[in-house]
């Protein structure tokens, strides 16, 4: 598949639209009758965010770590310090290979969405008009970073 083509199962939107719709997406995932759901948001440079909603209790958010991104797009020490300052935990080897944060649901959705908007634009430096592919699916295993 060409880099600019996307699977029909993976809706493409702008980064700004993804950020604006994030609270609605997370609330819909909470209302879904399945025990857990994942939303994977993949940017055109290969970096990604992952939201793992576990029933109605919490969401684990992951921001791709340097071990999972090309060299030119890696996070700087100051980027990592910002993630840490807003409640993200550092990667822990293969058990939890990305920066992660646990947020209680449903009360934490709006604050989380605000922080993710900052992470996307201020830390990952993704332009708001840039494409992002958002894919949702039911996982077959429970999240590790809890």
N, C-alpha and C positions, 0 to 999 in steps of 0.2 A: 504494500500500500504506500503510495506517495506521501511524503511528510505533510502535505496540505490537505490530504483526504482523511476523512474520519468515518469510523463505522457508524451505520445508522442507529446503533444502540448507544452511541456515545454523543449526546447532544453537545454542540459547540456554542459557546456564548462568549461575550467579551468578559474580561476580568471585572470590569465595573458592574456588569449585570450579575455575575456570579456573587460578588460581594453583597450587592443590594438584595439578592434573593436568598442569601445564606440563612437568615433567621427563619424564613418560610420553609426552606428545605429541611432544616433541622427539626422544626416542629412537625412537619409531615412525616419524617422518619420516626419521631417519637410516637405518633398516632398509629403507625403501621403495626398490624397485629403480630408480625414476626418478632422473635426475641431480640435480634440484632440486625442492623443494616450498616453498610459502609458506603460513603460517598467519596470517590477519588477524583480530585481536581488536578488535572495534568496540564501544565503550561507547555508552550511550543518548544521551550529549551530543555524539556525533559524533567524539570523540577516539579514537585507536586506537594499537595496537602491531602491528608486523609482524615476523614471524620468517621469514627466508629461509634454509633449510637447503640447502647446496650439497654434494652427495654425502655422504661421511662425514667431510669435512675441517673445515667451519666453519659457523657460523650468523651471519648479519647480522641484528641486532635494530634496529628503528627505533621511536622514540617520536615521535609527531606533534609537529611544530614549530609555532610561533605563526602562520606563514603558512598553515597548514592547519586552524586551529581558530577558532571564533567568539571575538570579543573578550573576553567575560566569562570564558572558560575558558582564557585564554592562560597560559603559564608565566611566572612572575616571574623576575627576575634571580637570586634565591636558588635557585629551582627549577632553573634552568639550571646554576648553580654545582654543585648536588648531582649532576646528571647528569654533568657534566664530572669530578667527583671520583670517580665510580665507573666511569670508563672510556668514557663516551659522547663522541663527537666532535660538534662543532657542525655545523649544516646548512651546505651549500656551494652556495647558489643552486639552480638547476634540476638540476644534476648529482646532488646528494644533498640533497633539500629537508627532510629530517628529522634529528633527533638520531639517531646510529647508533653501534653497537658491534659489533666483530667478536670472536667467541668460538670457540676451538678445540673440536672435537668428537672423541670423546665426553666427554673429561675435564672440560670446563667446564660441563656441563649443570646440575649441582646448584648451583654458585655463581651461574650466570646466573639460574636460577629464583629463588633467594633475593633477588638484586638486583632482579629484575622485580617480585617481591612488594612490595618497598620502594618501587619507582618507582610502581606502581599506587596504592598506598595513601598513601605519604608525599609523592610529587611530584604525581601527577595527582589525588590526593584522591578517588579513586573508592571509594565505600562497598562493603564486602565482600558485602553482600546485593544489590547492584545488578546488573541483567542485563548480560551481555556476549554478543555474537554472535561465534562462532568459525567461520571459514570456511577451509578448506584447498583449495589448488589447485596445479597444476603451471604455473609461469610459462613464458612464451614467450621471455623474454630473460634474460640474466644480471644479477645485481645490480651496481650501479655503485659503491657505497661499499665497495670492497674494496681 
